């Protein structure tokens, strides 16, 4: 096979793969990423838990690779949500672009709060947040 033919075959393969990912795949991937961050998991940690490579987990989250039903079920178990969670708000005119600074801050706050081992410290922080919000 000539170099030109090989290059053409690679381009066709890439185009075919790119056309497979849909807006639904990107939405599901976005929801996976959002939930993973809420739980304070890295992509590598999630990948290890579902038995795929870091690169594959990254492609799932970006909506580049489609996720089989079985794999989506596994992901839902690891992220402790029902499968339907990944489809919530699908088809609505929500801005699914990158997170703004406030959204990032809220996700980081939730992740850090969940990692506080002391229940009394969690309660105190919660009370502080309520007090600051009421002012």
Long-range contacts (C-beta under 8 A, 24 or more apart in sequence): 17-64, 20-66, 21-63, 21-64, 21-65, 21-66, 22-63, 24-87, 24-90, 25-63, 25-64, 25-65, 25-66, 25-67, 26-62, 26-63, 26-96, 27-63, 27-86, 27-87, 27-89, 27-90, 27-96, 28-63, 28-67, 28-72, 28-86, 28-87, 29-60, 29-61, 29-62, 29-63, 29-64, 29-67, 30-61, 30-63, 30-96, 31-85, 31-86, 31-87, 31-88, 32-60, 32-61, 32-75, 32-79, 32-86, 33-61, 34-107, 35-79, 35-81, 35-85, 36-61, 36-79, 37-107, 37-111, 38-107, 38-110, 38-111, 38-114, 39-79, 39-80, 39-111, 39-114, 40-111, 40-112, 40-114, 40-115, 46-75, 46-78, 46-79, 49-78, 50-74, 50-75, 50-78
